[in-house]
Amino acid sequence: MRKMTEQNLRDAFSGESQAHMKYQIYSAVAEKEGYPEVARLFKAIAYAELVHARNHLKELGGIGDSVANLQDAFNGETFEIEEMYPAYKVVAELQEEKGAVRSTHYALEAEKIHAVMYDSAKKTVMEKKDITIGTIQVCDVCGYTHDGDAPEKCPVCSAPKSKFLSF
């Protein structure tokens, strides 16, 4: 693929991915405000944006088998842990942006757990086995992720057990 087309597809993938996430969030807001049809509209268009992103990623050769996908996910989490979030947090601290310091800290702590989970899953899938995992609990405040019963209090942000979503 020629460089300009590749960069355009990467940019399009990024934009479609962001639109997908943003519209999912907007859907939740509309639902909470009592507009179920607006929420449904956002969900449907969010899915369309997901289709666009998937098509772009496919053309870029970015979808592999589960081992390759787990490795790519692990690499992404490791980059966020080692480089991205530490740098973002330092800048936020320097500029005294307390909310940004908090959100980057929350993300950094969750990414550490995600990397371990992806690495463990990859090792199991390399043996041609599926992982054994319990209910995955995610803190709706900070993103802390836990296998098993939700803790009474989130170890990252101190949110109560009631703030955990089960997957």
N, C-alpha and C positions, 0 to 999 in steps of 0.2 A: 504494500500500500504506500502511496506517495505521502510524504511528510505532512503536507498541508491538509490533505484529506484525513489523515490519522489524527492530527491535532484538532481538526474540526469535530470529528467523531468523539474524541475525548472530552472536548468542551460541551458537546451536545449531551453526552452521557452524564456529565456533571450537572448540567442544567436540568435535565429531565429527572435525575435522582433527587435533586433539591426540591423540584416542584412536587414530586411524589410525596416526599416527607412533609413538606409544608401543607399540602392539601389534606393529608391524613390528620395533621394537627388541627387545621381549620375545621375539619369534619367533627372532631371531638368537641371543639368549642361550640359549633352550631348545635350539636346534640345536647350539650350541657345547657345551652340557652333556650332549648325547647323548639328547635327548628329541625325536625327529623328529615324533612325532604331536602333542605339545604345540605344537611349532613350527608345524605345519600348522594346528592350531586357531587359534593367534594370527593366522596369515596370512589365514585365511578370514574371521575376524571383523574383522580390519583392513580387508579389502576391503569388507565390509558397511558399516563406518564411512565408507569412501570414498564409497560409494553415497549414504549419508545426506548427507554434506557436499556432494556434487555436486548432489543434489536441492535442498538449501537455497540453494546458490549460484545455481542456475538460477532459482529463484523470486525471488531478489534482483536478477536481471538482470545478474549478474556474469560471464557467459560471453559473450564476443564472438567476432569472427573473429580470425585469427592476428595481424593488425596490432594490433588493440585489445588482445588478450591479451599480446602482447609489450610494448606500451606500459605496460599495467598492471603487468607483471612488472618493467619498468625503473623505474617509479615506486616500486614497493615496495622494490626494491634501493636506490634513491637515498635514500628515507626512512631506511632502515637505516644507510646510509653517513653521511648528513649529520646525522641527529638521534638515532636510537635507540641504536645501538651506542656512539657517542662519549659519550652521557649515561650509559648503563649502565656503561661502563668507568670513568668518573670516580667514580661512586658505589662501584663495587667497589674502586677504588684507595683512596678515602677510608676505606672500611671494612676495608681490608687483607685482602680476600678474594682471595687469589692465584689460586685456581682459576677464579673468575669473571672476573678480569682476563684470564687466559689465554684462556678460551673466548670472551669478547667480542672480544678482539683477533683471534683466529683467524677468527671470523665476519666481522668488519669487513673484513679483508683479502680474504676470499673474495668477499664481496658486491661489492667494487669490480670484480673481474673479471667477475662475473655481470652487472653493469650494462652493462659494455662489450659483452659477448657478446649480451645481449638487444637493445641499441641497434643493433648491427651487423646482427643477424638481421632486425630490424624494417625497416631500410632496404632490405635485399635483398627481403623479402617485399612491400614496397610497390611494388617493380618487377615483382611477380608471378612471382618466381623463388624457388626454394628455396635455402637456404644450402649452401655447400660447406664441410664440416667434417671433420676427421680423427677419429681416435680421441680421445675426450674422457677425460682422466685426472683423477681426483679423489683427493686425499690423504685417506685414511681416518682420519687423526689430526686434521687441522684444516679440511678441506673446500676447500683450495686447488684450483682448477680450471684445467686446462690443455688446450689443443687440440694434439694431436700426441703424440710420445713422452714418457713420463714423465721428468722430470729425475732425475738421480742422487740429488739431495737436495732435499727440499721447500724452496722459498725462504721460506716463512712459519714452519714449525715444525722444519725440519731433519730430518724423517722420511726414511728411506731410500726409494729407488725401489720396493722391495718392498711398501711401504705404500700404493701407488697402485692404485686400481681403474679398470679400463678400461670405457668405455661407447661 
